[in-house]
Amino acid sequence: MNKEKVLSLSDVTMRFGAKQVLNGINLEVYQGQIIGYIGPNGAGKSTTVKIMLGLIEGYQGKIEIFGEDIGHGNVAYKRKIGYVPETAELYDNLSASEYLTFTGELYGLTTKEAERKAYQLMKEFGLEHVFHKRLSSFSKGMRQKVLIISSLLHDPDLLFFDEPLSGLDANSVMIIKEILDQLAARGKTIFYSSHIMDVVEKISNRIILLVEGRVVADGTFEELQAQSKEGTLEAIFNQITGFCEHKEIAEKFVEIVSGGNSHG
């Protein structure tokens, strides 16, 4: 592969007390890839991402980002990273303008440049009319768009998106998917973590499935399909993770809802 290696994880393990969360993760990720990073709850997805972002310490193994061992304490690499966490605390008493300008400045943009870019990006999302309004007045979808803008404001080379489409309407989802495609075409690398399998299936050019802190599948959707003979990513996911009880659980659930009376 002639593309530049953006990050590599070599035998990365992590424990929280007695619990082994990561069990030897080995990964090499290259420029321009959109990685669908999936797994059941508790599989270690968020832990891996937070370690790569330098938010969690105490891991074993080696992690290199942009050719730099992040264990050496040099945090300059973080300037080239954008991050949308699954649950983010926004400063509700700030306006969108103040929050985004502040974020841009943290990443080295001038106040003027950060404000100009933030306004233009808000305008593309149809939110210029609330640019100077407090974030406390924003809907969930509007807040999500502000988070996405804040992760992209400084033109990062590596993006970590954790459930980025949360709270967005169908049109906005189409726009974000297109943005991700165009960013990847420009050589940006994207780690995309979500439980919405059909979106992961559509946008990723590589899918990594984590179960109990181990990589159990890694390839394009077509490659995973060929290995498992299943039609959708959801079915592949259920087959690999061994979860086949969904129909049974749903039947029992509906039975209880209807008071045990199968005729309603």
Secondary structure as UniProt FT lines:
FT   STRAND          5..16
FT   TURN            17..18
FT   STRAND          19..30
FT   TURN            31..32
FT   STRAND          34..38
FT   TURN            41..42
FT   HELIX           45..52
FT   TURN            53..54
FT   STRAND          60..65
FT   TURN            66..67
FT   STRAND          68..69
FT   HELIX           70..72
FT   HELIX           76..80
FT   STRAND          81..84
FT   TURN            92..93
FT   HELIX           96..106
FT   TURN            107..108
FT   HELIX           111..124
FT   TURN            125..126
FT   HELIX           128..130
FT   TURN            131..132
FT   HELIX           135..137
FT   HELIX           140..152
FT   TURN            153..154
FT   STRAND          158..162
FT   TURN            164..167
FT   HELIX           170..185
FT   TURN            186..187
FT   STRAND          189..193
FT   HELIX           197..203
FT   STRAND          206..211
FT   TURN            212..213
FT   STRAND          214..219
FT   HELIX           221..228
FT   HELIX           233..241
FT   HELIX           246..257
FT   TURN            258..260
FT   TURN            262..263
//
